């Protein structure tokens, strides 16, 4: 999500500049609590435009805003200073836009590349070890500003054991007969075949299974609607191999409850 046209106060900008300067010279160590105190305040000073920035993930809950910048497990050298400034400005601007909500802005890493898979679970992580191998990471970031592996995936899903669930699905799909099953599922004439349903279940394609299980009511409700017929006649996957979610979203509206 691009978060443009937001504003901060001059005092917030000055505090951000000082925080970055102190971290750059190692005068101070990163401290999320202290930094938040400096930027999460309603200063009676001039309002200026915040720097344009984006967040890969933006979640708005009743009392909380969560923004996450997703990174590879090996960010570019020298990237941390700029990322820190971007996140500080982002938090300051979001605080002004959502003054009644808590603001959290993280840097997220999908897995811990330092895990020894022979002795550790692939879904585990050691934050101290992982962050320590990224150049200047600990110089600019408090460990509480980061989400790694299962912490990240559980935050994204709002559930637990999300990473384990994702890997389970990947392992179920990534088999030697993947291509033949994919081609089978993408042939509409197979929809009434019991194997079709079973394969959807194996691949955890529950949205498509819902359409198949409600095929009779779908056909009754679609009738002669040309637009809906076109959606119905689309294959399960598009030309790039992506699941046709737009088809599911449109057709599920016409399932008789």
Secondary structure, DSSP 8 states (H G I E B T S, - for coil): -EE-S-EEEHHHHHHHHHHHHHHHTTSS---HHHHHHHHSS---S-EEE---EE-SEEEE-SSEEEEEEEE-SS--TT-HHHHHHHHHHHHHHHHHHTTTSEEEEEEEESS-TT--TTTS-TT---HHHHHHTSTTHHHH--GGGEEETHHHHHHHHTSSSHHHHHHHHHHHHSSTTHHHHHHHHT-GGGTTSHHHHHHHHHTT-HHHHHHHHTHHHHHHHHTT-HHHHHHHHS-SB-TTS-B-HHHHHHHGGGS--
